[in-house]
């Protein structure tokens, strides 16, 4: 039984090293390209509300509504941003704030997304150790009218003092011809050191109500309802304003 564990750990370490090397090399490339451009960064803003804040199939607001907002900056193939939402973990924690940065280089039809994400939590109890960061390696490619994507996220110290964690996902978006509707969905698996692994999936319908207003109705589920009601299946509706 020890050899499979050793192989799994070696694979995770190799994967982490590959992510970091790819990220470091791509950031250098992104900075070089951005510095060669005359135009400065562009900014985009978003605010919205959801009937529930669901992250990787798990409710972050104890099945209550969420209000969120963020700002993104883009410069060449580089990007950075901040995003925040209310949360409810049945303790004093009340706000999640995320910082992220990365680059989106392209190779032929494939667009890559190499970045890092920091998840912070305001008001968390002393010793909760909720804050963590992840490295991200993702890619997307057009397939006819559809867009297909996949991503891997690695954290050396996950949420709540959990050790290593790895999340991987496949996703797709298909616009409905001659309409403002699009169907999208994803299937992912969250692995953590120790117990608590689960698989999650979602499928939903988006509608572009206006140029800067989008609606989304989405079904979320996991295969671990025994972990609590926040892992149960649910339908979530939301509206997002961008400018």
Phi, psi and omega in degrees: 000340183285328184293316177301321179297318179297317179296319180296317179295321180296320178298316180297319180295319179294320179296315179300316179298318179297319179297314182295318180295317179296319180295314181298314180295321182288326178296318177301315179297318181295319178296318180298317180291319181295321182293338180277355182263146180278325185289144177277186182289152173253153184237147176223143184237153178211144171219155179188179179218141177234154175288345176196141175266107183249125179238115182052044175084358186242130179293131178259358182237023182053042176070018177256167182295160177229151172238132186222165177191158181195172177222139181235141175241138179230138179214107187064232177267001180269156177209159175203157181191173175222145183213147181215152178206153170290151176222166177213104178256020181062032172217203184280353180295130183230343183221136168256134175229130184244139171241138182211155179202155179175194178222158180230075177284159179238146174227101186064228181278353185268129174253125180262155176227107182244119186199181176229149182227132175248128178252117178243155184225118181275140177082006182295148180298154178301130179083001182292325178057046180285327186297141177199171176225158179227149166265143186235133173225111184224164179207151176219154182211138176289144177222087188067227178284344184273163171236125180253142182215164176207152180207154176230135180233128182236134175231129178285335178218098190279182182309136173067039177068013172293149179282223184302149176213146180221126176239132177227147190212148168240140184215165181205147175228131182230110176289146177273122186305144176056037178208175175260014181262152173214139176259136179216159180194168181205152173230128182218167178225128177259115175254137175227152176297121184093195181288161176118004176296148174200160175251142181227155178209157176209155175212139184204173180238122176257150180222125178274093185295320177210179183304326185240013182231123181235141176249151179215133175235121192219139174262128178241148176202163174221170178261017183230057178297337181291346179281352178134166185296334180291348176264359184289166176292149181199156173249128184238132175247148180203163176226141183225131177251130180234150176201000000 
